[in-house]
Amino acid sequence: MKNKNRIFITIEGGEGAGKSTHCRLLKRYFETCGRTCVLTREPGGTKSSESIRKILLHPQSNIFPLTELFLYEADRAQHIQEIVLPALKQGKVVICDRFIDATVAYQGYGRKIDLKIIEQLNKIASFALKPALTIYLDIDAKRGLNNAKKLNKESYGLSGDRIERESALFHSNVRKGYLSQSKKEPKRIKVIKTQKTAQETHNLIREEIKKCLKIY
């Protein structure tokens, strides 16, 4: 990355891949290196975006694919302007749980919306901002779903949130979408196979950070 002070990293993955855990571990790592770090997520991150998140994930929300896409992009535009860009301008490290690649995987490969439309909307809503590095946590779709439903049991019941309730085929297609993206942009998107323990996976992520960003 040309400007060492502008580090934007995104963590991607299917349901139950451990994104939230690894976002927190990565934030802690950067802080031990003396960097101020902002941890955020999509959908969410801002007050209005968290309201959008509730609509998108609630099991009783009846949302058509195109409506879903627009909601994610609206969330992104607010999130970028309110959280991400200001933090980057202040020289902070920004770690985001999901970003543009999630839209390609879920709404493109999962919902079958035209990828060209998604690419255009992603560019508009993100103000053409791209991460310096994206870590994709790869996990078997079925195993990941089981993990996610256990975590979300109290909030959404045994069947999970609205996205987790989608078919096995849907989640398999999402994984294909992520892997396809990684092949298109191998310098930016690094595939990390989830290991037996979170620490083992985190160690692999740290190695990619050091190698790709040439820092620490």
Secondary structure, 3 states (H helix, E strand, C coil): CCCCCCEEEEEEECCCCCHHHHHHHHHHHHHHCCCCEEEEECCCCCHHHHHHHHHHHCCCCCCCHHHHHHHHHHHHHHHHHHHHHHHHHCCCEEEEECCHHHHHHHHHHHCCCCHHHHHHHHHHHCCCCCCCEEEEEECCHHHHHHHHHHHCHHHHCCCCCCCCCCCHHHHHHHHHHHHHHHHHCCCCEEEEECCCCHHHHHHHHHHHHHHHHCCC
